[in-house]
């Protein structure tokens, strides 16, 4: 009999060393395993790094007798995996376009120079000069919609623009944007999807925003923008130039 009790005592010691036991009106047994890091301490059950709390089919996780439920998104967040669709959307986030893209145009029709505004201020992209003529300057840039772009979300091109110089301004002083989606497998261009009409330049910098119809756009699409300034000078004694500052794309994004 004493031998049997001794064996049972030894078994109980082994059990207690492997399990933490809490007894209320019901007995709960929790595995305490350093490798899995699942530990019961006081009134808390901790599941640490690499720990797994496995609730079998039909089981329920409860706090103070109340069943707790979680959405797939919440479980993903706990597990450390969050999809883009679960991230709060940012409306019209800015993606700045380097001014150099306006100057280094492959077909040579880009803005004529990058120069300091009035010779003293910030660098701007400048058109070729109008002097007793009407100057038309085009620049073509391509912008790829990033991975975080929300399909069919808002897309806008915006910048600051004006005309500058001491020449006599004629009737023509416009700023326009044409936007087309590129079929990347063929290089073909779609129809113009810029929904904003031609703007009128003034002699002070003004924010110009052009809305792009985004109904069929998705992340990874390539948009080709043709930006055109047209400026008339009638005095024949001094130059006029169009200037562009701070060009950027505005996009709805997640991530």
Secondary structure, DSSP 8 states (H G I E B T S, - for coil): -HHHHHHHHHHHHHHHHHEEEEESSSEEEEE-BTTTTEEEETTEEEE-TT------TT---EETTEE----HHHHHHHHT---GGGS--EEEEEEE--THHHH--TTS-S-SEEEEGGGTS-EEEE---BSSEEEEEEEEEEEE--TTB-TT--EEEEEEEEEEESS-EEEEEEEEEEEEEEETTTTEEEEE-B-S--EE--SS-EEEEEEE--TT--TT-EEEEEEEEEEEE-SSSS-EEEEEEEEEEEEEE--
